[in-house]
Amino acid sequence: MADTATTGPETGGDALEAVFFDMDGLLVDTERVWFEVETQVMARLGGEWSLEHQEKLVGGSMDRSVAYMLQVSGADVAPETVAAWMDEGMTARLRVGGAAVMPGAPELLVALRAAGVPVGLVTSSLGSIADAVLRSVGRHHFDTIVTADDVTLTKPDPEPYLLAAKRLGVDPARCVVLEDSPNGVAAATAAGCLVVAVPSLLPIDPAPGRLVVSSLTEVTVDRLRALAASRPAA
């Protein structure tokens, strides 16, 4: 895939103050699990689910997903009830089967810790789902964790990434975000962060200040530092 940022020499470590990971589809391969749960919940609502439906929700919040499912099904069920079904289905599956970590993610997390770069997890999922995922990934890799429970507005609003940067005491403009969805990329960009996009279900267009790669195996600490150093001084 295209690499559109000017990386230059792999220097400028001081320009990188933190790295933020998205969770679903980027850090862990949970989109399949989400599809199973959404299909089951939609059946309870009397409707049918498809990959085309799922694509409309990638990188979105639980509230948005529930509203969409109720609209499509036409069911007269309280949104809180549907959200509870989704939460229970996801956490139950993740606790039994775990979360499959994406190729390259474990190595990158270890390398960032060794390099002394602060790391955050920023997800639109509920805290209960993030907790279930972190049983597989390891909470110790992250200096801060922001979930849907922590913010008023979720992605594509910049609030989640701005909160993560505030918690770590870093400048968003000197942070790199790893994302797989257009919603997540929009949130990171609006927060002023640089972005490494690893598209999953939906394509992501190249843009200045954004690397587009096919896998986290292509991402190194030096490459993240080079991306951060490529941003012109304000």
C-alpha positions in Angstrom: 0.0 0.0 0.0 1.0 3.6 -0.4 3.5 5.3 2.0 2.8 9.0 1.5 4.6 10.6 4.4 8.2 11.9 3.9 10.1 9.7 6.3 13.6 10.9 5.7 16.4 9.6 7.9 15.3 7.6 10.8 16.1 10.2 13.4 14.2 12.7 15.5 13.2 10.5 18.5 12.5 13.6 20.6 9.7 14.4 18.1 7.7 11.3 19.2 6.0 11.9 22.5 3.5 9.0 22.5 1.9 6.3 20.4 -1.8 5.5 20.6 -3.3 2.2 19.4 -6.9 1.7 18.3 -8.2 -1.7 19.5 -10.8 -3.5 17.3 -9.4 -4.4 13.9 -6.0 -2.8 14.6 -4.6 -4.3 17.8 -6.8 -7.3 17.8 -8.8 -9.2 15.2 -12.2 -8.8 16.7 -14.3 -7.8 13.7 -15.2 -11.4 13.1 -16.4 -11.6 16.7 -18.4 -8.4 16.4 -20.0 -9.8 13.2 -21.1 -12.9 15.1 -22.6 -10.9 18.0 -24.3 -8.4 15.7 -25.8 -11.3 13.7 -27.1 -12.9 16.8 -28.5 -9.7 18.3 -30.1 -8.8 14.9 -31.9 -12.2 14.9 -33.3 -11.4 18.4 -34.6 -8.1 16.9 -36.2 -10.0 14.1 -33.9 -8.9 11.3 -31.0 -10.1 9.3 -27.3 -8.9 9.3 -24.7 -8.8 6.5 -21.1 -7.7 5.9 -22.5 -4.6 4.2 -24.3 -3.6 7.4 -21.1 -4.2 9.5 -19.1 -2.0 7.2 -21.3 0.9 8.1 -20.4 0.5 11.8 -16.6 0.0 11.6 -14.8 2.3 14.1 -18.1 3.6 15.5 -19.6 3.6 19.0 -22.0 1.2 20.7 -24.7 3.9 20.7 -24.3 4.3 16.9 -24.4 0.6 16.3 -27.5 0.1 18.4 -29.3 3.0 16.8 -28.5 1.6 13.3 -29.6 -2.0 14.2 -32.9 -0.7 15.6 -33.4 1.4 12.5 -32.7 -1.5 10.2 -34.8 -4.1 12.1 -37.6 -1.7 13.0 -37.8 -3.5 16.4 -39.5 -1.8 19.4 -36.7 -2.6 22.0 -35.0 -0.2 24.3 -31.6 0.9 23.1 -30.2 0.0 26.6 -31.4 -3.6 26.2 -29.8 -4.0 22.8 -26.5 -2.5 24.1 -26.6 -5.0 27.0 -27.0 -7.9 24.5 -24.1 -6.6 22.5 -21.8 -6.1 25.5 -22.7 -9.5 27.0 -22.2 -11.3 23.7 -18.8 -9.7 23.1 -17.4 -10.2 26.6 -18.6 -13.8 26.8 -16.9 -14.7 23.5 -13.7 -12.9 24.3 -13.4 -14.4 27.8 -13.8 -17.9 26.4 -11.9 -17.6 23.1 -9.6 -14.7 23.8 -8.7 -12.0 21.3 -6.4 -12.8 18.3 -3.6 -10.2 18.4 -2.8 -8.7 15.0 0.6 -9.7 13.4 3.3 -7.3 14.5 1.4 -5.8 17.4 3.2 -7.7 20.2 6.6 -7.0 18.8 5.8 -3.3 18.4 4.4 -2.9 21.9 7.6 -4.5 23.3 9.8 -2.3 21.2 8.0 0.9 22.2 8.3 0.0 25.9 12.0 -0.7 25.4 12.5 2.6 23.7 10.7 4.4 26.5 7.9 5.7 24.4 4.6 6.1 26.2 1.7 4.0 24.8 -2.0 4.4 25.0 -5.0 2.3 24.0 -7.9 4.4 22.6 -11.1 2.5 21.7 -14.7 3.3 21.0 -15.6 0.0 22.7 -17.0 -0.1 26.2 -14.6 -0.6 29.1 -15.9 -4.1 29.8 -15.0 -5.2 26.2 -11.6 -3.6 26.5 -11.0 -5.4 29.7 -11.8 -8.7 28.1 -9.4 -7.9 25.2 -6.6 -6.9 27.5 -6.7 -10.3 29.1 -5.2 -11.5 25.8 -3.0 -8.5 25.0 -1.7 -7.5 28.4 -2.7 -4.3 30.2 0.9 -3.7 31.2 1.7 -2.5 27.7 -0.3 0.6 28.1 0.3 3.8 30.1 -3.3 5.0 29.6 -6.5 3.4 28.4 -9.4 5.4 27.0 -12.7 3.7 26.3 -16.2 4.8 25.4 -16.9 5.0 29.1 -14.4 7.8 29.5 -15.7 10.3 26.9 -18.8 12.2 25.9 -18.2 11.8 22.2 -16.5 8.8 20.5 -14.7 8.6 17.2 -14.8 10.2 14.7 -14.8 13.0 17.3 -11.2 13.9 18.5 -12.2 13.8 22.2 -10.8 10.2 22.8 -7.3 11.1 21.4 -7.2 14.5 23.1 -8.1 12.9 26.4 -5.3 10.2 26.0 -2.8 13.0 25.2 -3.9 15.0 28.2 -3.6 12.0 30.5 0.0 11.5 29.4 0.8 15.2 29.4 1.9 15.1 25.7 1.3 17.3 22.7 -1.2 15.6 20.3 0.9 17.1 17.4 3.9 15.0 18.5 1.9 11.7 18.8 1.3 9.0 16.3 -2.0 7.1 16.1 -2.3 3.6 14.7 -5.8 3.1 13.2 -7.7 0.7 10.9 -10.9 2.6 10.1 -11.8 5.9 8.4 -13.7 7.0 11.6 -10.6 6.4 13.7 -8.3 8.2 11.2 -10.7 11.1 11.2 -10.6 11.3 15.0 -6.9 11.2 15.2 -6.4 13.8 12.4 -8.9 16.1 14.1 -7.0 15.8 17.3 -3.9 17.0 15.5 -2.0 13.6 15.6 0.0 11.9 12.9 -1.5 8.6 11.6 -0.4 5.2 10.6 -3.4 3.6 8.9 -3.7 -0.2 8.5 -7.0 -0.6 6.7 -9.2 -3.5 7.6 -12.7 -3.7 6.2 -12.7 -0.2 4.6 -10.1 1.5 2.4 -8.3 4.5 3.7 -6.9 7.1 1.3 -3.3 8.4 1.5 -2.9 11.9 2.8 -0.1 14.2 4.1 1.2 13.2 7.5 -0.3 9.7 7.1 1.4 6.4 6.4 -0.8 3.7 4.9 0.6 0.2 5.4 -0.8 -3.3 5.0 0.2 -4.7 8.4 1.7 -3.7 11.7 4.7 -5.9 10.8 5.7 -2.9 8.6 5.8 -0.5 11.6 8.9 0.0 13.7 9.8 2.5 16.4 12.3 4.2 14.0 9.6 4.5 11.4 7.2 6.1 13.9 10.0 8.5 15.0 10.7 9.4 11.4 7.0 10.2 10.8 6.9 12.4 13.9 10.1 14.2 12.8 8.7 14.8 9.4 6.1 17.3 10.7 7.3 20.9 10.1 7.8 22.9 13.2 4.9 25.2 14.1 
